[in-house]
Amino acid sequence: MSLTLTEIESITSDYFAASGGRAVDIYFRNSFLLDLLMNRQAGLFERPAGGEKIRVPLSYSDSEGGFFTRADTLSSDDRVTINAAAFHWKHAYGNATVYLTDEVAAAGDYAVVQFVTQKIETAQRTCSGWLASTLYSAAGDEAPTLTGLRALTSSDADKPYGGIAENDLVAGDGTKPWQGVTIDAAEVMSLDVLQALRSAAKVSDGRDGKPNVAVTTESLYNKVSRILQVQQRFVTDDGVAQAGFAHLVYEGMVLAADDYCPAGHLFAVNTNHLGFAIHQNGFFARQPWVDLAGPAGRAMKILWHGNLICSNRKAHACHANLS
């Protein structure tokens, strides 16, 4: 059996529409953090229509203000309080190819439909896999991969992140609000490590001033799981991690394992200042099937355009040498 372009398009449309959108879940099944930030949109979530870069406004200093008396003249000077990070667009794809010889080898209509949907699922997993793996990347602004968490927390004060280097942004009190926070000391995973990392990324003592999510490897996660008492493991997480991923809650911070987290690493992030910007036409958008130019067959691509974005770099931290 050989499918026409109309038939293979119909199978593809039916696949994505069936089972209450369950097909879309394939993109987010393997990574806790990708699911949290992109699928459930628990952090920043922007859908820009375009532009040369993705612009994210930042607040890094105070405006003029203070106490005054009746005789005082109040300053109307405008400090430069708002700057903006500029994140490059990153692009990912997954490819599905169906050769005519493979269609002929499939026995009957049902087998052909299964064969096509299997190819689509592989394209989906391929595209999301690239995103999940580079979510933790140390690559900088100019790299083709996501500007990931190791770039976000990099302690290199001269390396730009979001177009701004740590040394390029100094607040009125002399502090550097665009500082990357990484702890390199060799330590054994413990509750003390969790507490120290959360404090290292504190931007205020308020409710949203500390990281609310931490991700690490499965082996490091299991160490914490064995330490915590049963009553400590199941403190409410306000729905942050209710998507089938194993997780703990410690002092108000969700801790979860992510298969894509690099070995020896623990990341503490504040979802009030971290998330995704995804192009309005690039949220796993699929192209129509087209005939191959060479071998007999057809191909379809799933496209994603966007990047991981941050509005307050100091609100996140990494511990990079844990065992």
N, C-alpha and C positions, 0 to 999 in steps of 0.2 A: 504494500500500500504506500502511495506517495501523497503527501498532503499538499494542498494548494496554499498559497500565502494567506488567503482568506480563512482557510480552515485552521492553520497554525496560529493565526492571530486570535481566532475565536477560542481556541483551547487555552491560550495564554490569558485572555480576558476572564474566562470562566475560572481559571486557577486562582487568580488574585481576588476574585469576587466571592469565591466559595468559602464555606465554613466560617462565616462571620469575620473575614479578614485574617484568619489564622495563618495564611501564607505569609503575611507581613511579619509575624512573630519570628520567623526564621532569622531575620536580620539581628535579633537581639537575644538569642537563646544562650550564647556562649560567653558573654562578658557582662558581669554585674554592672560595671561603671558605664558601659555603652548603653545598656538598657535603662539605667537610672537617669542619665543625662539626656539621651536622645529619644528614647521611646516614651518614658514617663515624664520627660521634660521637668525634672526636679530642680534644675538649676536655671541659669540664664538660657533663654531660647529665643533666638532672633531669626526672622525670615526675610532678609534683605532681598531686594529685587535685582541688585547688581552693584556696580561700582568697581573702581580699580582695586580697592582693598576693602576689608570689613572694618568699619570704624566702631570702636567701643569707648564711650566716654568714661573718664576717670576723674575722681575727686581726690586730690592729694595734698591740700593745704587748707588753712582757714582763710576766711575773708576778713576784712577790717571790722573790728568790733571791740567792745569792752564796756566798762562802767563809765559814767559821765555825770558831771554836775551841771547845774543850771547855766553856769558861765562858759562851759566848755564848747569848743567848736568840734563837731563830729566829722570825722574823716569820711570822704566819699570816694577815696581811692579804691580802685578795683585791682586787687591782687590777681595774678593769673592763677585761678583756683582749679580750672578745668583744663585738662589736656585729654588726649585721646590716643589709645593704642590703635595700631593699624595692622590687622592680621591679613596675611596673604590668603587668597582662595586656594584651597587644596581640592584635588579631583581624584575620585576613585571609580573603578568600574568592575563589573563582573561580566564575563562573556558566556553566552550559550550558543553552541553550534550544533546543528542537526544535519548530518550527512544523509544523502539520499540512500546510500547503501545500508545505513543503519535502520532507516525507516522500512526498507524492504525486508530486512531481517526480522523486524518485529512482527509477531504473529497476531494479526487481527487489529481491529479498531481500538480495543481497550489497551492492548500492549503499546500501540503507537502513542496514545494519549499519555500513558504512564511514562513512556520514554521521553516525551517532550517535557512533561512536568518535572521529571528528574533532572533534566538539563537546566531548567529554569531555577530549581532549588539550588543546584550547584553554583550557578551564577550569583544567586543571592548570598550564599554562604561565603563565596570568594570575595565579593565586594565588602561585606560586613567584617570579614576576617582581616582584611587590610586595615580597616578603620580601627578595629579593636586592638590589633597588635601595635599600631603606631600611636594609639592613644597615650602610650607611655614613652613615646619617643623623646630622645634628647636632641633631635635635629632642630635646627633653627628656622628662622622665618623663610629663608630662601629654598629650603628643601621641598621636594614634591610631596612628602608625607605630612601628616598632621603635625602641628606645633604642639607636641605632647607634654605630659606632666614633668618629665625630666628637664625639658627646656624651660617650663614654667618655674621650676624650683632650682634651676641652675644657680650656683654661687659665683659664676663668672661675672663680675661687675661690669665688664666692658662688652659683653656679648648681648646684642639686642634681643629683646623678646617683645613681640608685638610692635616692633619698630623702635623700641625705647630700651636703652641700656640703663642698668641700675645707677650708674654714675651720672647719667644725663638728667635725672629727675631728683631734685632736692627740695624738700619742703621748707617752709618759713623757719622752722626750728632746727634746721640742719640735718634732720633725719632723711633717709632715703626710702620713700614709700613704695618704690618699684623694686625692692630688694628680693632676690630669690633666696629661699630658705632651705638649705640642705644640711643635715647632720651626717657627718662621715665617720664618726667614732664607732669602732667595732664593739657591738654589744649583743647580748642575748635577748631575744624577744621577751618582753615582760609587761606588766601593767605600768610599771614606772616609765618604760619607753613610750607607751601610749600617752600617758599624762604629759611627759616632757615634750613630745611632738605637738600635742594639741596646744600646749602653752606657747610653744615657739611660733605658732601661727596665729596667736590671739591678736585681734585688732581692737577689741574692746571687752569690757566685762559684761556687756549686755547679752540678751538672749541669743542674738545672732552673731556674736563677736568671736566665737571659736569655731573650728572645724566641726561639722556635723556628720561627716562621712569619712571613713578610713578604708583603704583597700590594701591588700597584701597578697602574698602567695598562700597556697593552701597549707603548706607545712608550717609557716609562721602563724597563720590563722588557727591551726589546730593546737599550737602551743598555748595561745590565749584561751581557747575553748576549754582546755584541760585545767587551767588555773581558776577560771571563774566558777563561782558557786551557781547552782541551778537557778536560784532566784535572781541572780545578776544577769543571766543570759537573756531573759525574756522580758525585760523592761520595755514598755511601749516605745515604738519608734515612729509614731505618727504617720505610718504608711510609707515611710521612705524606702523600705526594703521589702515590701510585700509583693514579690514577683517570682517566688519559687527559688530564690537564691538563699543558701544557708548564710545566716548572719547572727551576730551578737550585738548587744547594745551595752556600752560601758560609759557611764557618766554622761549620758545624753548623746553619745556619738555612736553611730552605726559602724560596725566593723564587718567587712565581708572579704571573702577570697575571690580573686579574679585570676583565671588561668593565664591571662596575658600580662600580668604584673611581673616585672623582671625579678630574678632571684635576689633574695636578701633585701628587698625594698619594702618599705611601708610608706604610704602616702596619706596625709590627712588634708582633706579639702573642705572648703566652705561653699556649699552650693548657692549661697547668696551672691557669690562672686565668680562663679565658674559655670560654663555650659557650652552650648553649640550655637553657631550661626550657620544656617543652611539656606542656600539659595531657594527662592520661591519655586523655581523649576528644576531643582536638583535634589529632592529628597527621595532617593532611590527611584528616580524616574526611569521608565523603560523606553527604549527606542523600538520602533516597529521592526519586525523581521524583514530582512533583505536577502536577496539571492547572493551567494558567494561568487566572487569574480573568478575563482579558479575551480576547485572541485565542485561537484554537484551537491548542493545543499544550501542551507540558510543559516543566518546568524542573527542574534539579538543581543543588545548590551543593556545592562542596568547601570545608570549613572548617578553619582553623588557629588555635589559641589558644596563646600563649606569649610569650616575649621573649628577647632576647640578655641574658645575665647575666655578671657579673664578681665575683670574690671578692678580687681585689687590683688596684686601679686603676693603681698605679704600675708594674705589670709589663708595661704596654703603652705604646706611644708612636707619635706621628704626625709626619711632616714634610710640611708643607702648601704649600710654595712651591718646587717642583722643576721643572726644565726639562731 
